[in-house]
Amino acid sequence: MKSPPDRLAALDVYLRDMMRSLECGAPYSALAMALSIPDICGSIQYPDSKVGERYICWVAEWGKILTMSAEDCYAIRCAYLHNGSGVFSQSSAKAANFARIEFTVGQTVGGWASKADPIAQDVPKGKIRTPIEDFCKGMVNAAMAWRIHSEHDSRILAAVDGLMQIEPAEPPPPGKPVSRPSS
């Protein structure tokens, strides 16, 4: 079951929007989407697994291009999406190699690579610094590789095709005024 040719699959739209967010100067939005991709794809790939388990399994299998472990990626996801933080905490931090992430913007592809800072007094497990552009592009590449690899799996295709899509509003019937919310 493939999407009609005139409509991008929802996953492609998500990935395109993530990269547009970066291009438009909205790195926090791009990061939220990038960290959600393994949740979306992992829930499709491993529907019977718990959230953390499927997230880590999906990143370990498909996110090898990322500059961090699957456990670090999950710790970032939990810290940022749940608390808006780059400091790893709670149970998701136990298996992480680092205690904190610092994303940079504007230097990528040769500007400088990701860098792991060793253990310091203020950060017992150390920290990792990485360009957000590289992280987001890595997630796009991982998701595209997964989707291409799964193109013959009807269960996965159906689930990807069933992802939420935002549709244009229907125009009001002729002669009927458009109602607007009152302030």
GUDO-586984 format. One record per residue (C-alpha): residue number from 1; residue in one letter; x, y, z. Coordinates in steps of 0.1 Angstrom, whole numbers, plus 2048, in hexadecimal, padded with zeros to 3 digits. Layout:
BEGIN
   seq   type     x     y     z
   NUM      a     X     Y     Z
...
REM end
This chain:
BEGIN
   seq   type     x     y     z
     1      m   800   800   800
     2      k   812   81F   7F4
     3      s   808   843   7F6
     4      p   7F8   852   7D7
     5      p   814   861   7C1
     6      d   806   885   7C6
     7      r   809   883   7EC
     8      l   829   87E   7FF
     9      a   828   864   81A
    10      a   823   873   83C
    11      l   846   868   847
    12      d   855   87B   82A
    13      v   841   89A   834
    14      y   84E   897   858
    15      l   872   895   84C
    16      r   86E   8B2   833
    17      d   85E   8C8   84E
    18      m   87B   8C0   866
    19      m   895   8CB   84D
    20      r   880   8EA   844
    21      s   87F   8F3   869
    22      l   8A5   8F3   869
    23      e   8A7   908   849
    24      c   88E   921   857
    25      g   8A1   926   878
    26      a   88B   910   88E
    27      p   8A4   8F7   89C
    28      y   890   8EF   8BB
    29      s   872   8E3   8A5
    30      a   88A   8CF   88F
    31      l   899   8BF   8AD
    32      a   877   8B5   8BB
    33      m   86E   8A5   89A
    34      a   890   894   897
    35      l   88D   885   8BA
    36      s   869   879   8B1
    37      i   873   866   892
    38      p   880   847   8A4
    39      d   860   847   8B9
    40      i   84B   847   89A
    41      c   860   82E   886
    42      g   867   819   8A5
    43      s   842   816   8AE
    44      i   83C   809   88A
    45      q   85A   7F2   889
    46      y   856   7E4   8AD
    47      p   831   7E8   8B6
    48      d   831   7D1   8D3
    49      s   850   7E0   8E5
    50      k   851   7FA   900
    51      v   858   81E   8F5
    52      g   87C   820   901
    53      e   885   7FD   8F5
    54      r   877   803   8D2
    55      y   887   826   8CF
    56      i   8A9   818   8D8
    57      c   8A6   7FA   8C2
    58      w   89B   80F   8A4
    59      v   8B8   828   8A9
    60      a   8D1   80C   8AE
    61      e   8C7   7FC   88E
    62      w   8C0   81A   878
    63      g   8D2   838   888
    64      k   8F6   82B   885
    65      i   8FE   84B   873
    66      l   8F7   860   892
    67      t   914   86B   8A7
    68      m   907   85B   8C7
    69      s   8FA   83B   8D4
    70      a   8D5   831   8D3
    71      e   8D4   834   8F9
    72      d   8E1   858   8F7
    73      c   8C8   860   8DC
    74      y   8AC   853   8F2
    75      a   8B9   867   910
    76      i   8B9   886   8FA
    77      r   896   87F   8EF
    78      c   889   87B   912
    79      a   89C   89A   91F
    80      y   891   8B1   903
    81      l   86E   8A5   8FB
    82      h   863   8A1   91F
    83      n   876   8BD   930
    84      g   885   8D4   916
    85      s   8A7   8CB   923
    86      g   8C9   8BF   916
    87      v   8D1   8AF   937
    88      f   8CA   88A   939
    89      s   8B6   87F   957
    90      q   89E   865   963
    91      s   8A0   840   959
    92      s   8A8   848   935
    93      a   8CA   856   93F
    94      k   8D6   836   950
    95      a   8E2   825   930
    96      a   8EE   845   91F
    97      n   913   84B   91A
    98      f   910   870   921
    99      a   8FE   886   93A
   100      r   8F7   8A3   923
   101      i   8F4   8AE   8FE
   102      e   8FC   8D0   8F0
   103      f   8F0   8D6   8CC
   104      t   900   8F1   8B7
   105      v   8F2   902   898
   106      g   903   90F   87A
   107      q   922   8F9   877
   108      t   91E   8D8   866
   109      v   92D   8C2   84B
   110      g   952   8CA   851
   111      g   94C   8E8   869
   112      w   954   8D1   885
   113      a   949   8AF   88F
   114      s   937   8A3   8AE
   115      k   94C   8A4   8CC
   116      a   94A   890   8EC
   117      d   957   8A3   90B
   118      p   966   88C   925
   119      i   95A   889   948
   120      a   95B   8AA   95B
   121      q   952   8B3   97F
   122      d   932   8C5   974
   123      v   928   8A9   95C
   124      p   931   887   96B
   125      k   92A   873   94B
   126      g   937   88E   933
   127      k   924   89F   917
   128      i   921   89D   8F2
   129      r   920   8BB   8DA
   130      t   912   8B7   8B7
   131      p   905   8CD   89B
   132      i   8DF   8CB   89A
   133      e   8E0   8CB   874
   134      d   8F4   8AA   874
   135      f   8DD   89B   88D
   136      c   8BE   8A3   87A
   137      k   8CD   898   859
   138      g   8D8   878   869
   139      m   8B4   871   874
   140      v   8A7   878   851
   141      n   8C0   860   843
   142      a   8B7   845   85D
   143      a   892   849   857
   144      m   896   848   831
   145      a   8AC   829   832
   146      w   892   818   849
   147      r   875   821   832
   148      i   888   815   813
   149      h   892   7F5   824
   150      s   86E   7F0   82F
   151      e   85E   7F7   80D
   152      h   852   7D3   808
   153      d   844   7CF   82B
   154      s   81F   7D5   828
   155      r   819   7D9   84D
   156      i   833   7F5   84F
   157      l   827   805   82F
   158      a   803   806   83D
   159      a   80F   815   85E
   160      v   824   82F   84D
   161      d   807   838   836
   162      g   7F1   83B   854
   163      l   806   855   866
   164      m   7F5   876   86E
   165      q   7F2   88E   851
   166      i   7E7   8B2   852
   167      e   7CF   8B9   836
   168      p   7C4   8DA   827
   169      a   7A4   8E8   835
   170      e   785   8E5   81F
   171      p   77B   907   812
   172      p   75A   913   820
   173      p   73B   90F   809
   174      p   736   92D   7F2
   175      g   724   94A   804
   176      k   72B   93C   827
   177      p   742   953   83C
   178      v   761   944   84C
   179      s   75E   943   872
   180      r   77B   94F   886
   181      p   783   948   8AA
   182      s   779   965   8C0
   183      s   794   975   8D6
REM end
